[in-house]
Amino acid sequence: MPMAGSGTENRPMVAVATYPDYLSAQRAVDLLSDRKFPVDRVTIVGTGVRLVERVLGRMTVGKAALAGAGSGLWFGLLIGFLLGIFAVDAWWKVVLLGAVAGLAWGAAFGAIAHAATGGQRDFTSASAIQADTYTLMVDAEHADQARQLLAGAG
C-alpha cells in the first residue's frame, strides 16, 4: 500500500513477481536497482499478514532492575561527560558520579516500573510482522521492463 503523499496513489500498479519470503522480494528489488531500474516505482506488498510474538523468557523485578541499571548507566555516563567538560579539576570524578547515579536511579526506576504492573505481562518477547507471500508491484508503465530484468536473472 503506497504511503500517503508518495505520489503513487493514482498510478496503476501491476504484480510482476511473488516470493515466499521477504528476503527473496528484497533481493529482487536489489537486482532491479543494480540494473538501474527506477526502484522508486516498486512496492513490496505482503499478503496473509500476521503478527508473530516470540516469548523470550520470564521478566522478574531483578531482571527489570538490571535492564534499568544498564540504561541508567549509559544515561549517567552521558550526563557525566557533558558536565565533566566544565569541570576544572578531576573531571573523571564527575563522570564516575554520573555513571553511579545513573546506574542506581535506572535500577530503582526499572524495578519500580515492573512492580507497578502488578504481575501483568511478566515476560519478555520479540514481535515481528510476517506474511504468507510478498508480491512486487510495479507501475504499469515499467512492468514489462521489470519482468524482463527479473526473468534474465533466473
Sequence and secondary structure as in RCSB ss.txt:
>XXXX:A:sequence
MPMAGSGTENRPMVAVATYPDYLSAQRAVDLLSDRKFPVDRVTIVGTGVRLVERVLGRMTVGKAALAGAGSGLWF
GLLIGFLLGIFAVDAWWKVVLLGAVAGLAWGAAFGAIAHAATGGQRDFTSASAIQADTYTLMVDAEHADQARQLL
AGAG
>XXXX:A:secstr
   TTSS TTS EEEEEEESSHHHHHHHHHHHHHTT  GGGEEEEEES EEEEEEEEE  HHHHHHHHHHHHHHH
HHHHHHHHHTT SS HHHHHHHHHHHHHHHHHHHHHHHHHHTTTTT EEEEEEEE SEEEEEEEGGGHHHHHHHH
HHT 
